[in-house]
Each structure stands twice: as structure tokens, then as C-alpha cells.
Amino acid sequence: MTEGLERLKRKRATIRAATTRLLTRLEDEVGKERPDSDKLREFLAVLSSKEDSLLDLDKGIEDVTPTDDLDTEISSTMDYMDRVLTWKVRATTTIGHQETIRDTPRVRVSDGSSGPKHIAVELENMVETLNRDVRGSEGVDAPQVCSAV
């Protein structure tokens, strides 16, 4: 192995090790009951930077790798990048899911003394808010979009 190839592989090994530690932190956060979307975004930003570095190094390594070793090198590279891509998708999906949960209106149920009437009033208030938001976002007097159950 030439000295130039050895240097590229050592540099890649160092960045892969840092990337693996980051992926572990990302996996841990995604696995939580209530993942922190801001943390996930930070992890994704750092991961993208590391991915770019790895792609550059992989290209350099492939360019100087002897033809007989190229299949093994490309296979190893693809396996690692598949793991990176898998966790990028999982984190992005988790962020979307967390935002959906955060933005979903919730019905408050009191101690039960108000009963079904309280829930119906809450639903009517949510419907009014939804209709007002829809009319406001369209900039025109839109027809009623939703009605209470």
C-alpha cells in the first residue's frame, strides 16, 4: 500500500470513528420516548458535514486503490454510507413525527365533573379556531371547513 493511500485510509478511519460515535448518539436520541427535535437537527447537521468529508476521502481512496482491491473497498464504503443514510432518514422522520405531535390540537378533559358537555365545548372551540385559521390563511371569507360533531 502506498504512503498516500495509507494516509487517506487513516484519515478516513478517524472520521468514521467520530461518525460512529455521532450515529450512536443519534440512535439513542431517536430511541427515546420523547426525542428532542433540536438535538436531532444538530446531529443531522454535524452528520452531513462528516458525510461530506467521508465522501471526499472515499473518492480519493478509490482513485488510488489497485483494481484488484476496488470491489472490497467500494463494498465497505457503501455499507458504511448505507448506515449513515438510514439514520439520517430515521432522524428526519422522527423530527417530522415530533412536530406533528406538537402541532396536533389536544382536548383537555377535566376531572370528569363536566362530563361530555365539557368535551363538546372544547371540540366546538377547536373547530372555530380551525375555521378561523383556514379563512385567515386564504385571505378570503372561506366557507366553513369543519363543523362540530
N, C-alpha and C positions, 0 to 999 in steps of 0.2 A: 504494500500500500504506500502510495507516495505521501510525502510530508503534507502537501496541500490538502489531500483527501482526508488525511488523519486529523488535521486542524478543523476542517469543516465538520467532521463527524463528532469531534469532541465538543465543538460549539453547539451543535445540534443536540447532543446528549444533555448538555447543561440546560438548554432552553426547554427540552422535552421534560426534564425533571421538574423544572419550575411550572410548566404547563400541567403536568400530572398533579402537582400539589394544588394548583388552582382548580382543576377539574374535581378533585376530592372535596374541596370547599364548596364548589358549585353543587355537586351531588348532595352534600349534606344539607345545603340550604333548600334545594328543591324537595328534598325528602321530609322537610319539617311540615307540621300540621298547618302552620301559617307562615309560609315563606315571605321574606322581606323583598318586595319588588325592587326597591332601590339597591339593595345589595346585589341582587341578581343582575341588574343593569350594569353595575360597576364590574362585576365578574365578567360579564359579556364584553365590556369594552376592553378590559385587560386581555381577555382571551383572544379577541380579534387581533390585537397587537402582536401577541405571541404567535398566533396562527400565521400572520404575515411574515414574521421572521422565519418561522419554520418552512414556509413555502419557498422563500428565497434560498434558504440553506439546502433544502431538498433538491431544488433545481441545480444548484451548484454541485452538489454531490452526484446527482445523476449525470451531469455533464462530464465528470472526470472518472466515473466508475467504469471499470472494464466491462465489456459487453457480456462476458460470462457471468458476472455478478449482478447484472442490471435487473433481472427478474426478481431476485430476492430483495434487492434494495427497493424497488418500486412497490412490491407487495407489503413490505414493512411500513413504508411511508403511507400507503393507502389505508392500512389497518389503523394506524395511529390517527390519521386525519378523519377517518370514519367515526372514531370515538369523540373527537373534538366536535364534529358536526352534530352528532347525536345529542350531545349535552347542550350545544347551542340551541337546538330545536326544542329540547325539553325545557330549558330555562325560559325561552321566549314564550312557549305555550303556557308555562306556569305564570309568567307575568300577565299574559292575557287573561288567564283564568282568575287571578287575584284581582285584576281591575274590574272584571265582570262582577265578581262577588261584591267588591267595594261599591260599585255603582248601582247594584240592584236594590230597589226600594224594599224596605222591610216593614212588616206590620207589627206594631207594638201591641202586645197583649198584656193587659194589666193583671192584677191579682185574681181576676176572674169575676169580680163583683159586677163588672159592667156587662159581661156576657157578650153574646153575639151582636147586640146593638153597637157596642163599642168598636168591634171589628168592622162592622158595616160602615160606621162613620169614618174610620181610618181608611178603608178602601175608597170611599167617596172622595176623601181629601186627596188621596194619591191619584185618582182618576182626574180630578180637577187640575191638579198640578201637571199631570201628563198632557192634558189637552191644552193648557195654557202654554206649556213649553213648546209643543208642536206648532201652535198658532204663532208664537213668537219667533220660532226659528224659520218659519216660512215667510214671515214679513207680511202676511195677508190674513184676513179673517177666515181661517180654515174651518171646515165643518168639524163637528165634534168627532174625535177619532175613537174615543173609547167611552163606554158607559159603565156605571156601577152594576155589579151583579145583583 
